[in-house]
Amino acid sequence: MKPFLAVVLFFASAFAQQQRFDVVSIKPSDPLSNGMHFGISPSGTFESKGVTLMDLLSQAYDVRLFQIVGTAGWMGSDKYEIATKDETKGPSVADLGAMNDKQRQEFHDRLVGKLQAMLADRFQLKLHREKKEMTVYGLVIAKGGIRMQVSSDSGDSSMNGGRTDEGKSSLTGKNLPLENLVRFLSGQTARPVIDQTGLTGKYNFKMIYAPDMNDLTGPSIFTALQEQLGLKLESQKGLSDVLVIDSVQKPSEN
């Protein structure tokens, strides 16, 4: 997923001109059902099961849970099933496959706009973004310089995770801008990561690391990042975007 830029107020009234899903169904999830599911169809409809409002906010605003403040307890405990429907037929799988990065981003932004509008309509959600000082990681170039390959490819970007035969985690980037890696690292370390490298190109790389922070067989993601990519995470105080909940209500069933 691509980043959301700028510090902007997102009050409910701001959604008035945005597209909306034609039909939205929200109901409590089966309490005996385990697991969580997010599903986005090529046509642009959205389905989810076992998700909390905190999960939805994370998806809709591209933030981590630790970046959401002013929350109520039920927002992280009450789970919902959500299904949407649009009368207008969206792009096919083949259409999506033929899109370039910019077109996919535009499609993604339209869908996210509908998701944000749904949260404002059905949860009576009002919120805004602001900056808050907290402990962050600064991403810097390690001693010895970067070890990623500068990409000369003008094609699409990709980032794929997996597991090696030895059970280690692997992350492969192709023609990838650093902002995508920064967002991934923030999710892995549970802290905001601020790019302080000054790098503006796109890169190819592969990183292999222990899947668990407590796995002493290593290498940790911090060590792998430094030894394999030539980048380093430094703990520091800094300003990070946070999502502030101004008001919210539980949705009515339908």
C-alpha positions as CSV (number, residue, x, y, z in Angstrom):
1,M,0.0,0.0,0.0
2,K,1.1,3.6,-0.7
3,P,1.6,6.3,2.0
4,F,-0.9,9.0,2.8
5,L,0.8,12.4,2.9
6,A,0.0,15.7,4.5
7,V,-1.5,16.6,7.9
8,V,-5.1,17.2,7.1
9,L,-8.3,17.5,9.1
10,F,-10.8,14.7,8.4
11,F,-14.1,15.8,9.8
12,A,-17.3,14.0,8.7
13,S,-18.4,17.0,6.6
14,A,-15.2,16.6,4.5
15,F,-16.6,13.4,3.1
16,A,-19.7,15.1,1.6
17,Q,-18.2,15.2,-1.9
18,Q,-16.5,11.8,-1.8
19,Q,-17.9,8.7,-3.4
20,R,-19.7,6.3,-1.2
21,F,-20.5,2.6,-1.3
22,D,-24.1,2.1,-2.6
23,V,-24.9,-0.5,0.0
24,V,-23.2,-1.1,3.4
25,S,-24.0,-3.9,5.8
26,I,-22.5,-3.9,9.3
27,K,-23.2,-6.5,12.0
28,P,-21.4,-8.0,15.0
29,S,-19.1,-10.9,14.2
30,D,-19.8,-14.3,15.5
31,P,-18.2,-14.3,19.0
32,L,-17.2,-18.0,18.5
33,S,-15.4,-17.2,15.2
34,N,-11.6,-16.7,15.4
35,G,-9.4,-14.8,13.0
36,M,-9.7,-11.7,11.0
37,H,-10.3,-11.1,7.3
38,F,-10.0,-8.1,5.0
39,G,-11.1,-8.6,1.4
40,I,-11.1,-6.1,-1.4
41,S,-12.5,-7.2,-4.7
42,P,-11.2,-5.9,-8.1
43,S,-14.5,-4.2,-8.6
44,G,-13.8,-2.0,-5.5
45,T,-16.2,-3.6,-3.0
46,F,-15.0,-4.2,0.6
47,E,-15.6,-7.2,2.9
48,S,-14.3,-7.9,6.4
49,K,-14.9,-10.3,9.2
50,G,-13.7,-10.2,12.8
51,V,-12.3,-6.7,12.5
52,T,-12.4,-4.0,15.1
53,L,-12.9,-0.3,14.5
54,M,-9.2,0.1,15.3
55,D,-8.3,-2.3,12.5
56,L,-10.5,-0.4,10.1
57,L,-8.9,2.9,11.1
58,S,-5.5,1.4,10.5
59,Q,-6.5,0.4,7.0
60,A,-8.4,3.5,6.1
61,Y,-5.8,6.0,7.3
62,D,-2.6,4.0,6.8
63,V,-1.6,4.3,10.4
64,R,-0.4,1.8,13.0
65,L,-2.5,1.2,16.1
66,F,0.0,3.0,18.3
67,Q,-0.6,6.1,16.2
68,I,-4.3,6.3,17.1
69,V,-5.1,8.3,20.3
70,G,-8.3,9.3,22.1
71,T,-9.8,5.9,21.7
72,A,-12.6,4.1,23.6
73,G,-12.1,0.5,24.8
74,W,-14.8,-1.0,22.6
75,M,-13.0,0.3,19.5
76,G,-10.4,-2.4,20.0
77,S,-12.6,-5.2,21.3
78,D,-16.0,-5.1,19.5
79,K,-15.6,-7.0,16.2
80,Y,-17.7,-6.6,13.1
81,E,-18.6,-8.2,9.8
82,I,-18.9,-5.6,7.0
83,A,-20.0,-6.1,3.4
84,T,-20.4,-3.4,0.8
85,K,-21.9,-3.3,-2.7
86,D,-21.7,-0.9,-5.6
87,E,-24.2,-0.7,-8.5
88,T,-21.5,0.4,-10.9
89,K,-19.3,-2.3,-12.2
90,G,-15.6,-1.7,-11.4
91,P,-12.4,-2.8,-13.2
92,S,-11.8,-6.5,-13.9
93,V,-8.7,-8.5,-12.6
94,A,-7.3,-8.1,-16.1
95,D,-7.9,-4.3,-16.0
96,L,-6.1,-4.0,-12.7
97,G,-3.2,-6.1,-14.0
98,A,-2.8,-3.7,-16.9
99,M,-2.7,-0.6,-14.7
100,N,0.6,1.2,-14.0
101,D,1.6,2.3,-10.4
102,K,-0.1,5.7,-10.7
103,Q,-3.4,4.2,-12.0
104,R,-3.4,1.6,-9.2
105,Q,-2.8,4.3,-6.6
106,E,-5.7,6.3,-8.0
107,F,-8.0,3.2,-7.8
108,H,-6.7,2.5,-4.2
109,D,-7.3,6.1,-3.2
110,R,-10.9,6.0,-4.4
111,L,-11.6,2.8,-2.5
112,V,-10.0,4.3,0.7
113,G,-12.1,7.4,0.3
114,K,-15.2,5.2,0.3
115,L,-14.0,3.4,3.4
116,Q,-13.3,6.7,5.2
117,A,-16.8,8.0,4.2
118,M,-18.4,4.7,5.5
119,L,-16.7,5.2,8.9
120,A,-17.9,8.8,9.1
121,D,-21.5,7.8,8.1
122,R,-22.0,4.6,10.1
123,F,-19.7,5.2,13.2
124,Q,-20.4,9.0,13.3
125,L,-16.6,9.3,13.3
126,K,-14.9,12.7,13.5
127,L,-11.1,12.8,13.7
128,H,-8.0,14.8,12.8
129,R,-4.3,14.3,12.4
130,E,-1.7,16.1,14.4
131,K,2.0,15.8,15.3
132,K,3.1,14.3,18.6
133,E,6.5,13.8,20.1
134,M,7.3,10.2,20.8
135,T,10.1,7.7,20.7
136,V,10.8,6.9,17.0
137,Y,13.4,5.2,14.9
138,G,15.4,7.4,12.5
139,L,16.5,5.4,9.4
140,V,20.0,6.4,8.4
141,I,22.7,5.1,6.1
142,A,25.0,2.7,8.0
143,K,28.8,3.0,8.1
144,G,30.1,1.7,4.8
145,G,27.2,3.0,2.7
146,I,24.1,1.3,1.3
147,R,24.2,-2.2,0.0
148,M,21.1,-2.1,-2.0
149,Q,21.2,-2.1,-5.8
150,V,20.0,1.2,-7.4
151,S,17.3,0.3,-9.8
152,S,17.3,1.6,-13.4
153,D,13.9,-0.1,-14.1
154,S,11.1,2.3,-15.1
155,G,8.5,-0.4,-14.4
156,D,6.3,-1.0,-11.4
157,S,7.5,-1.4,-7.9
158,S,7.0,-4.6,-5.8
159,M,7.7,-5.7,-2.2
160,N,7.2,-9.4,-1.3
161,G,7.6,-11.2,2.0
162,G,8.1,-14.9,2.6
163,R,9.9,-17.6,4.5
164,T,13.2,-19.4,3.7
165,D,13.6,-23.2,3.9
166,E,15.3,-22.5,7.3
167,G,12.2,-20.7,8.6
168,K,13.6,-17.2,8.4
169,S,11.6,-14.3,7.2
170,S,12.6,-12.8,3.8
171,L,11.7,-9.5,2.2
172,T,12.4,-8.8,-1.4
173,G,12.1,-5.3,-2.9
174,K,12.1,-4.6,-6.7
175,N,12.3,-1.1,-8.0
176,L,11.2,0.0,-4.6
177,P,11.1,3.6,-3.3
178,L,12.5,3.8,0.3
179,E,9.1,5.1,1.6
180,N,7.7,1.6,1.2
181,L,10.5,0.0,3.2
182,V,10.0,2.7,5.9
183,R,6.3,1.9,6.3
184,F,7.2,-1.8,6.5
185,L,9.8,-1.2,9.2
186,S,7.4,0.8,11.2
187,G,5.0,-2.1,11.3
188,Q,7.7,-4.5,12.3
189,T,9.2,-2.4,15.1
190,A,5.9,-1.0,16.4
191,R,7.4,2.5,16.3
192,P,7.2,5.3,13.8
193,V,10.2,5.2,11.4
194,I,11.4,8.5,10.0
195,D,13.5,8.4,6.8
196,Q,16.7,10.4,7.4
197,T,18.8,8.9,4.6
198,G,18.2,11.5,2.0
199,L,17.9,8.7,-0.6
200,T,15.4,9.5,-3.4
201,G,15.9,6.6,-5.8
202,K,14.4,3.2,-6.2
203,Y,16.2,0.0,-5.1
204,N,16.4,-3.7,-5.5
205,F,17.2,-5.8,-2.4
206,K,16.6,-9.0,-0.5
207,M,16.8,-9.2,3.3
208,I,16.7,-12.3,5.5
209,Y,16.0,-12.0,9.2
210,A,14.6,-13.8,12.2
211,P,10.8,-13.8,12.2
212,D,10.6,-13.1,15.9
213,M,12.2,-10.2,17.8
214,N,13.0,-12.7,20.6
215,D,14.6,-15.2,18.2
216,L,18.2,-15.3,19.3
217,T,19.3,-17.4,16.3
218,G,19.2,-14.1,14.3
219,P,19.9,-12.1,12.5
220,S,17.4,-9.6,14.0
221,I,15.7,-7.2,11.6
222,F,18.0,-4.5,12.9
223,T,21.1,-6.5,12.2
224,A,19.9,-7.7,8.8
225,L,19.0,-4.1,7.8
226,Q,22.5,-2.9,8.6
227,E,24.5,-5.8,7.3
228,Q,22.4,-6.7,4.2
229,L,21.0,-3.3,3.1
230,G,23.5,-0.8,4.6
231,L,20.8,1.0,6.6
232,K,20.5,1.5,10.3
233,L,17.6,2.3,12.8
234,E,18.5,4.7,15.5
235,S,16.3,5.3,18.5
236,Q,15.5,8.9,19.1
237,K,12.8,11.4,20.0
238,G,10.9,12.9,17.1
239,L,7.5,14.2,15.9
240,S,5.2,11.6,14.3
241,D,1.7,11.8,12.8
242,V,-1.0,10.6,15.1
243,L,-4.7,10.2,14.4
244,V,-6.8,11.8,17.1
245,I,-10.4,10.6,17.7
246,D,-12.7,13.6,18.3
247,S,-16.0,11.6,18.6
248,V,-17.3,8.2,17.6
249,Q,-20.3,6.0,18.2
250,K,-21.1,2.3,17.9
251,P,-22.9,1.6,14.6
252,S,-26.5,0.5,14.4
253,E,-27.0,-3.0,12.9
254,N,-28.6,-3.5,9.5
